[in-house]
Amino acid sequence: MYASMISDSNWRVTIPTLPIEKFETEEEVAFGFKFWLKITKVDGSPNTYQINLESSPCSGCESYRLLADYWISILATDNNPDEDRTVSRLLLSQFELIDGNFSEKSTLNSTKVSYESLQNILSRGKNSVGDELNLTLEYGIKVREMLPQAMENFRERSALRNFEILIPGNCVLYVDLYYLCSLESAYFVELMNSAKQNRQDRAVILDIESIDDFILFLGAICTYRKPIVTMDNLDLVLYYANQFLIEKVLRTCESCLIELESMHTVRKLEYAMMYGLGLLGEMTLKRLSRSNHSLYANLEAVESYLIEMGENLDQQHPEVLEALQIFYDYVIYWN
């Protein structure tokens, strides 16, 4: 039903001398999709550029989508192509679904950067000449899964989906109970044991806040007979996997969180404490200790996270602070 792979492609492009009003790179083809960059000036901010990664399926590949990571980086050429190096990563997004609607629906395929920032970045190399900039970008994609477009209708009974989930409000959903048990769910295993003892016991009543969200969750873990976790559905999948004690799904989410490079370390610790993800918590704390193991460094990490989230210290998860060896009597002044 699906092809599993881990493969990547990356391309290097040179942008005509900035400033420029608008520019699109040539299309590159990989994994049945075309990719290119589009650079435009932001309306109302003439010194700011928006850089978009655009994509569309090739002819005959419209029925597929990619679960992938992608990135855009600035290179410093130093006038020597053999010594090109990355000086700034402008965009990194992981566990994203790329399909025919990617460019229109994705909010994570673009980044904004000011002309002044580009000048500062490129001053590390020799890409600037006076007020003009010679910009070399590298962008790439790493494919995790190539998936056919598919959708299950959980409102209809099938040969496999024959267990009823009754939701107040006259809603009935049908699931494959054997498959849900194979995901090591203590909750659904208990339902299976009950059904085996009483053949007429083929239904359960669940009080679900959002039927649409629950259907999205079922689609994420059932459609391909394996959990497909993306940045769009991560929180939703974690919430229900924790509620129904689905061990394999929780471990899949944990692996995704461990891999995420752009997520703040304090946010990762919050996930670890909220959902009991021990490996995530352990690896995050080890990474913090390797980078700069000190109470002051931990305080700085929490402060930067709170500023980023627009929160204050009282809103921080107490177990996160304890894991970082931060206690309220240590905090004399918090600006």
matplotlib code that plots the C-alpha trace (Angstrom):
import matplotlib.pyplot as plt

x = [0.0, 2.9, 6.6, 8.9, 12.2, 14.6, 16.2, 17.1, 17.9, 19.3, 19.9, 22.0, 20.8, 22.3, 19.9, 20.5, 22.1, 19.8, 17.8, 15.3, 11.5, 10.7, 12.5, 11.7, 14.3, 14.1, 12.1, 13.9, 12.3, 12.5, 10.2, 7.5, 7.3, 8.6, 10.3, 11.4, 12.0, 10.1, 11.5, 9.3, 9.4, 6.9, 4.1, 4.5, 8.0, 10.2, 13.4, 12.0, 11.9, 9.7, 11.3, 8.9, 9.5, 7.0, 5.9, 3.6, 3.2, 4.5, 2.0, 0.9, 1.9, -1.1, -2.4, 0.8, 2.0, 5.3, 6.0, 9.2, 11.6, 12.7, 15.1, 16.5, 20.0, 22.3, 25.7, 28.9, 30.8, 34.0, 34.6, 35.7, 33.0, 35.1, 34.8, 31.1, 29.7, 26.3, 26.2, 22.6, 19.6, 16.6, 14.0, 13.7, 10.5, 10.1, 7.4, 5.4, 2.9, 3.6, 0.9, -0.9, -2.2, 1.1, 1.9, -1.6, -2.2, 1.2, 2.1, 5.6, 7.0, 8.1, 10.3, 10.8, 14.2, 15.2, 17.8, 19.8, 19.8, 21.1, 23.8, 24.9, 24.7, 26.7, 29.3, 30.7, 31.6, 32.5, 29.1, 28.5, 29.7, 28.8, 25.0, 24.5, 24.3, 25.2, 22.9, 23.5, 20.8, 20.7, 17.4, 16.6, 14.1, 14.4, 11.6, 10.5, 7.5, 5.9, 2.2, -0.8, -3.7, -6.1, -8.9, -11.0, -14.7, -15.1, -18.8, -19.3, -19.0, -16.6, -15.3, -12.5, -14.1, -16.9, -16.5, -18.8, -17.9, -21.0, -20.7, -23.5, -25.3, -26.3, -22.9, -21.5, -18.0, -16.6, -13.0, -10.9, -10.5, -7.8, -5.6, -6.0, -5.0, -1.9, -0.8, -0.4, -3.4, -4.3, -7.7, -8.6, -7.1, -9.5, -12.4, -11.2, -11.2, -14.7, -15.9, -14.4, -16.2, -19.5, -19.9, -22.7, -20.5, -19.2, -19.6, -18.4, -19.8, -17.2, -17.8, -15.7, -15.5, -14.8, -15.9, -14.0, -10.7, -11.3, -11.8, -8.6, -6.8, -8.2, -7.1, -3.6, -3.1, -5.3, -5.3, -1.9, -2.0, 0.7, 0.8, 1.6, 2.6, 3.1, 3.6, 0.0, -1.4, 1.2, -0.7, -3.9, -2.4, -0.5, -3.6, -5.8, -2.9, -2.3, -6.1, -6.4, -3.0, -1.8, 1.9, 3.2, 1.6, 3.1, 6.5, 6.2, 5.3, 8.2, 10.6, 9.3, 9.8, 13.4, 14.2, 12.8, 15.6, 13.6, 11.6, 12.8, 14.3, 12.0, 9.0, 10.3, 10.6, 7.0, 5.9, 8.0, 6.4, 2.8, 2.8, 5.4, 7.8, 10.9, 13.4, 12.5, 13.1, 16.3, 17.8, 16.7, 18.3, 21.5, 21.6, 21.2, 24.0, 26.4, 25.8, 26.2, 25.5, 24.9, 22.0, 22.4, 22.2, 19.0, 17.5, 18.4, 16.8, 13.5, 13.6, 14.0, 11.2, 8.8, 9.6, 9.0, 5.7, 4.5, 4.2, 5.5, 7.2, 4.0, 2.7, 5.7, 5.2, 6.6, 8.1, 10.0, 11.5, 12.4, 14.1, 16.2, 17.1, 15.2, 13.3, 11.2, 13.5, 16.4, 14.7, 15.5, 14.4, 12.8, 12.5]
y = [0.0, 2.4, 2.7, 3.4, 5.2, 7.6, 9.6, 13.2, 15.6, 19.1, 21.9, 25.0, 28.2, 31.6, 34.6, 37.6, 40.5, 41.9, 44.1, 42.5, 42.7, 39.1, 36.0, 32.3, 29.6, 26.8, 23.7, 20.7, 17.2, 14.6, 11.9, 12.6, 16.3, 19.6, 22.0, 25.6, 28.7, 32.0, 35.2, 38.3, 41.6, 41.8, 44.3, 47.3, 46.2, 47.1, 45.9, 42.5, 39.4, 36.4, 33.1, 30.3, 26.7, 25.8, 22.3, 20.6, 16.9, 15.8, 14.4, 11.0, 11.5, 13.5, 10.6, 10.5, 12.6, 12.8, 12.8, 14.8, 17.3, 20.4, 23.3, 26.5, 27.7, 30.6, 29.7, 31.7, 31.1, 33.0, 33.2, 29.5, 26.9, 24.2, 25.9, 26.8, 26.6, 27.1, 30.4, 30.5, 28.2, 30.2, 27.5, 24.0, 22.1, 18.4, 15.8, 17.7, 16.3, 17.5, 17.0, 18.9, 21.5, 22.1, 25.6, 26.9, 25.2, 25.1, 27.8, 26.4, 26.6, 30.2, 32.5, 36.2, 37.9, 41.5, 42.9, 44.2, 40.6, 39.3, 41.9, 40.8, 37.1, 37.4, 39.7, 36.5, 35.5, 37.6, 37.7, 41.4, 44.1, 47.6, 47.8, 44.8, 41.2, 38.0, 35.4, 31.7, 29.4, 25.7, 24.0, 20.4, 17.7, 14.5, 12.0, 9.7, 8.1, 8.1, 7.6, 7.1, 9.5, 7.5, 8.0, 5.7, 6.4, 5.5, 6.2, 3.1, -0.5, -2.8, -6.4, -5.2, -2.1, -3.9, -2.6, 0.3, 3.4, 5.1, 8.8, 10.8, 12.9, 10.0, 9.3, 5.9, 5.2, 1.8, 0.7, -2.4, -3.5, -6.1, -3.5, -1.1, -3.9, -4.5, -1.0, -2.2, -0.2, -1.4, 0.2, -1.5, -4.9, -4.7, -4.1, -7.0, -9.4, -8.3, -8.9, -12.4, -13.3, -11.9, -12.0, -9.5, -7.0, -5.3, -1.7, 0.9, 4.4, 7.2, 10.8, 12.6, 16.4, 16.8, 14.1, 15.7, 15.7, 12.0, 11.0, 12.8, 10.9, 7.6, 8.5, 9.3, 5.9, 3.6, 4.7, 3.2, 0.5, 2.3, 5.7, 8.7, 11.6, 15.1, 18.5, 19.2, 16.3, 15.7, 17.3, 15.6, 12.2, 12.5, 13.6, 10.6, 8.1, 9.0, 8.9, 5.4, 4.1, 3.3, 2.5, 2.2, 5.5, 7.2, 5.8, 7.0, 10.5, 10.4, 9.5, 12.5, 14.9, 13.6, 14.3, 17.8, 20.3, 23.5, 22.8, 24.5, 22.2, 23.4, 22.6, 19.1, 18.7, 19.8, 17.1, 14.6, 15.5, 15.8, 12.4, 10.4, 10.2, 9.1, 8.7, 12.2, 13.8, 11.9, 12.8, 16.4, 16.8, 15.2, 17.6, 20.5, 19.3, 18.7, 22.2, 24.2, 22.5, 25.2, 26.5, 29.9, 28.2, 26.4, 29.7, 31.3, 28.4, 28.8, 32.6, 32.4, 29.9, 32.0, 35.0, 33.0, 31.7, 35.0, 33.3, 33.9, 31.7, 30.8, 29.1, 26.8, 23.1, 22.6, 19.2, 20.9, 23.4, 20.6, 18.6, 21.6, 22.0, 25.3, 26.0, 29.1, 30.0, 30.2, 33.0, 36.3, 38.5, 37.6, 40.3]
z = [0.0, 0.5, -0.4, 2.5, 1.9, 3.4, 0.6, 0.0, -2.8, -2.6, -5.1, -5.3, -7.0, -7.4, -7.2, -9.5, -7.6, -4.9, -4.5, -6.9, -7.1, -7.8, -8.9, -9.4, -9.8, -12.4, -11.5, -10.1, -10.2, -7.5, -6.2, -8.8, -7.7, -9.1, -6.6, -7.0, -5.0, -5.3, -3.9, -3.6, -1.8, 1.0, 0.5, 2.8, 3.8, 0.7, 2.5, 3.4, 1.2, 1.4, 0.2, -0.6, -1.4, -4.1, -5.2, -7.6, -8.6, -12.0, -14.5, -13.4, -9.8, -8.6, -6.5, -4.3, -1.5, 0.4, 4.1, 4.1, 5.7, 3.7, 4.2, 2.7, 3.6, 2.6, 1.4, 1.7, -1.5, -0.6, -4.4, -4.2, -5.0, -3.4, -0.1, 0.0, 3.5, 5.1, 7.0, 7.9, 7.7, 6.8, 7.0, 8.4, 8.5, 9.4, 9.1, 6.5, 4.0, 0.4, -2.1, -4.9, -2.5, -0.6, -1.9, -1.1, 2.3, 3.9, 6.4, 6.9, 3.4, 3.5, 5.5, 5.6, 5.8, 5.7, 3.2, 6.2, 7.7, 4.4, 4.4, 7.9, 7.0, 3.8, 5.4, 6.9, 3.3, 0.3, -1.3, -1.0, -3.4, -2.1, -1.7, -3.9, -2.8, -4.6, -3.0, -3.2, -1.7, -1.1, -0.6, -0.3, 0.6, 2.6, 1.9, 4.7, 3.1, -0.4, 0.2, -2.1, -1.6, 0.6, 3.0, 5.1, 5.7, 9.4, 9.2, 7.1, 8.2, 6.2, 6.5, 8.8, 10.3, 12.2, 15.7, 16.6, 18.5, 19.6, 20.2, 21.9, 19.3, 17.1, 15.6, 14.9, 13.7, 12.7, 13.4, 13.0, 16.6, 15.8, 14.2, 17.1, 19.5, 17.3, 18.2, 21.8, 23.2, 26.7, 26.2, 23.0, 24.1, 27.1, 24.6, 22.5, 25.5, 26.4, 22.8, 22.8, 26.0, 24.7, 20.9, 21.0, 22.8, 19.6, 20.5, 23.0, 24.0, 23.9, 25.0, 22.4, 22.4, 18.7, 16.3, 13.4, 15.5, 16.5, 12.8, 11.9, 14.6, 13.3, 9.8, 11.0, 12.7, 10.5, 6.8, 6.0, 8.7, 10.6, 12.3, 10.0, 12.3, 10.9, 12.3, 11.6, 13.5, 16.2, 19.1, 18.1, 17.8, 21.1, 22.9, 21.8, 21.9, 25.5, 26.3, 24.8, 26.0, 22.4, 23.1, 19.5, 18.5, 21.6, 20.7, 17.1, 18.3, 20.8, 17.9, 15.9, 18.8, 19.4, 15.8, 15.6, 15.3, 15.3, 18.5, 21.6, 24.2, 26.9, 24.7, 24.3, 28.0, 28.4, 26.0, 27.9, 31.2, 29.9, 28.2, 30.1, 27.2, 29.2, 26.4, 25.0, 28.4, 29.0, 25.6, 25.8, 29.2, 27.9, 25.0, 27.3, 29.6, 26.7, 25.3, 28.5, 31.8, 34.4, 36.3, 34.6, 31.2, 32.2, 33.4, 30.1, 28.2, 30.1, 29.8, 26.0, 25.7, 27.8, 25.7, 22.5, 23.8, 25.5, 28.9, 32.4, 34.9, 36.7, 33.5, 33.1, 33.9, 37.4, 36.5, 33.7, 36.1, 38.5, 35.8, 35.0, 38.7, 38.8, 42.0, 42.9, 45.8, 43.3, 41.4, 43.0, 40.0, 36.7, 34.2]

ax = plt.figure().add_subplot(projection="3d")
ax.plot(x, y, z, "-o")
ax.set_aspect("equal")
plt.show()
